[in-house]
């Protein structure tokens, strides 16, 4: 798998931020990369969307 980082300006021109390089995907993401549980009043005590 390859990864490249670029930005696109308002005219649609692509500008390379980091060149393409080979990466190895994780089988399972590390826990630290997950979003923390939502703590807002709507979601605090349930799994509602």
C-alpha positions in Angstrom: 0.0 0.0 0.0 1.3 3.5 -0.8 0.6 6.8 0.9 1.1 10.4 -0.3 0.1 13.6 1.3 -1.0 16.6 -0.9 -3.2 19.6 -0.8 -5.5 21.0 -3.4 -5.9 24.7 -4.0 -9.1 26.5 -5.0 -8.2 26.1 -8.7 -7.9 22.3 -8.3 -4.1 22.3 -8.5 -2.5 19.5 -6.5 0.6 20.3 -4.4 2.7 17.5 -2.9 3.3 17.8 0.8 5.0 14.4 1.2 6.0 12.2 -1.7 4.5 8.7 -2.2 6.1 6.0 -0.1 5.3 2.4 0.8 3.5 1.7 4.1 2.3 -1.5 5.8 -1.3 -1.3 7.1 -2.1 -2.5 10.6 -4.3 -5.6 10.9 -6.1 -3.8 13.8 -5.7 -0.1 14.6 -4.0 0.8 17.8 -6.4 1.9 20.6 -4.7 5.3 20.8 -5.8 6.1 17.2 -9.5 5.5 18.0 -11.9 8.4 18.7 -12.8 8.7 22.4 -16.4 8.0 23.4 -18.7 10.9 22.9 -19.4 12.8 26.2 -22.2 15.1 25.0 -25.6 15.0 26.8 -27.2 13.3 23.8 -24.8 10.3 23.7 -23.4 10.1 27.2 -25.5 7.2 28.5 -26.5 5.5 25.2 -25.4 4.4 21.8 -27.8 6.5 19.8 -26.5 8.1 16.6 
